[in-house]
Amino acid sequence: MKVIELAGGWGLANIRRGTRPEPKPGPGEVVIRMAAASVNYRDRVVLERGYGRLSGELPLIILSDGAGRVVELGAGVRRVAVGDLVCPIIMPGWISGPLKQEHREQLLGGPRDGVMSELLLARAEDVVKAPSFYTAEQAATLPCAALTAWTALTGAGVTAGDVVATQGTGGVSLFALQFAKAMGARTVVTSGSPEKLARATALGADFAIDYRAEPEWARALRQHVPGGADLVIEVGGGETLAQSLRAVRIGGTVALIGVLTGAAASLDLGRVVTQSVRLQGVTLGSRDGFEAMVRAIEAHRLLPAIDERRYGFEAAGEAVAAIGAGRHFGKICIAF
């Protein structure tokens, strides 16, 4: 079968087509004919071996997020049926409870082979049925970005009337916006693009801040939301975390999800302590959390925001390069 892999060296230039034997399911396993994938910033980091040994070894089948239909069942499988549209979870084995080291060592797309293969073998307990009204492309957006946003909001206990602020218009931020609205929260979005702010407003953002026009966007947020936001979705990292801490209310939560502007930050720790701010790192979520998220998507008929440009199987490298350029709105997807 055809795969897209990283071989011969690390880096974007070493993405190429390869072949692997077709898998056969053993007891408790399923074979999925993959139909779509989506790109996350972590995929770009893996290409440069940015996670060290947790990036995996070469050759490595790339990307962690995908969806496809079950085509073969091993003995004893009852959770899914042939024909079901499913997503493999990114951390096989993380069924419930908190994140553990052994879960991180099983990540698809580095260190384990990822989803860019025509057929994928998985344990039945490590797949989740997609929302019933989703296409494969829509389902492929869920395993990383959507689940991370869902975990951040549910972990912070967001309820109706709360204020949730999101940074930018990438996949995590837009899913957080949509989930927050479904929970009855008010939403604030920041971006340096007026066009993207307009599109985020159309998705339900109650207040939009252009951080190029308002470099002190935390001040602009507090002028609109006295007291500050209950939850800030922090994806920038080094250059934006200090503003997120100024934007959050006393006793509120900053969910640290990404480090797009750098992994090191200078912080006013006094503010964190004296205002009882909760700084919470968020990485993905369990399979049970994924299934709870799917139920919420079904109940509210939520659709993912997907960038207009689509990529084919052979253009997976271009799709990974595109996330680094930062011009996309929502998720970057690949159709097989």
Rosetta blueprint (number, residue, H / E / L):
1 M L
2 K E
3 V E
4 I E
5 E E
6 L E
7 A L
8 G L
9 G L
10 W L
11 G L
12 L H
13 A H
14 N H
15 I E
16 R E
17 R E
18 G E
19 T E
20 R L
21 P L
22 E L
23 P L
24 K L
25 P L
26 G L
27 P L
28 G L
29 E E
30 V E
31 V E
32 I E
33 R E
34 M E
35 A E
36 A E
37 A E
38 S E
39 V E
40 N L
41 Y H
42 R H
43 D H
44 R H
45 V H
46 V H
47 L H
48 E L
49 R L
50 G L
51 Y L
52 G H
53 R H
54 L H
55 S H
56 G L
57 E L
58 L L
59 P L
60 L E
61 I E
62 I L
63 L L
64 S L
65 D E
66 G E
67 A E
68 G E
69 R E
70 V E
71 V E
72 E E
73 L E
74 G L
75 A L
76 G L
77 V L
78 R L
79 R L
80 V L
81 A L
82 V L
83 G L
84 D L
85 L E
86 V E
87 C E
88 P E
89 I L
90 I L
91 M L
92 P L
93 G L
94 W L
95 I L
96 S L
97 G L
98 P L
99 L L
100 K L
101 Q H
102 E H
103 H H
104 R H
105 E L
106 Q L
107 L L
108 L E
109 G L
110 G L
111 P L
112 R E
113 D L
114 G L
115 V L
116 M L
117 S E
118 E L
119 L E
120 L E
121 L E
122 A E
123 R E
124 A H
125 E H
126 D H
127 V E
128 V E
129 K E
130 A L
131 P L
132 S L
133 F L
134 Y L
135 T L
136 A H
137 E H
138 Q H
139 A H
140 A L
141 T L
142 L H
143 P H
144 C H
145 A H
146 A H
147 L H
148 T H
149 A H
150 W H
151 T H
152 A H
153 L H
154 T H
155 G H
156 A L
157 G L
158 V L
159 T L
160 A L
161 G L
162 D L
163 V E
164 V E
165 A E
166 T E
167 Q E
168 G L
169 T L
170 G E
171 G H
172 V H
173 S H
174 L H
175 F H
176 A H
177 L H
178 Q H
179 F H
180 A H
181 K H
182 A H
183 M L
184 G L
185 A L
186 R E
187 T E
188 V E
189 V E
190 T E
191 S E
192 G L
193 S L
194 P H
195 E H
196 K H
197 L H
198 A H
199 R H
200 A H
201 T H
202 A H
203 L H
204 G L
205 A L
206 D L
207 F E
208 A E
209 I E
210 D E
211 Y L
212 R L
213 A L
214 E L
215 P L
216 E L
217 W H
218 A H
219 R H
220 A H
221 L H
222 R H
223 Q H
224 H H
225 V L
226 P L
227 G L
228 G L
229 A E
230 D E
231 L E
232 V E
233 I E
234 E E
235 V L
236 G L
237 G L
238 G L
239 E L
240 T L
241 L H
242 A H
243 Q H
244 S H
245 L H
246 R H
247 A H
248 V E
249 R E
250 I E
251 G E
252 G E
253 T E
254 V E
255 A E
256 L E
257 I L
258 G L
259 V L
260 L L
261 T L
262 G L
263 A L
264 A L
265 A L
266 S L
267 L L
268 D L
269 L H
270 G H
271 R H
272 V H
273 V H
274 T H
275 Q L
276 S L
277 V L
278 R E
279 L E
280 Q E
281 G E
282 V L
283 T L
284 L L
285 G L
286 S L
287 R H
288 D H
289 G H
290 F H
291 E H
292 A H
293 M H
294 V H
295 R H
296 A H
297 I H
298 E H
299 A H
300 H H
301 R L
302 L L
303 L L
304 P L
305 A L
306 I E
307 D E
308 E E
309 R E
310 R E
311 Y E
312 G E
313 F H
314 E H
315 A H
316 A H
317 G H
318 E H
319 A H
320 V H
321 A H
322 A H
323 I H
324 G H
325 A H
326 G L
327 R L
328 H L
329 F L
330 G E
331 K E
332 I E
333 C E
334 I E
335 A E
336 F L
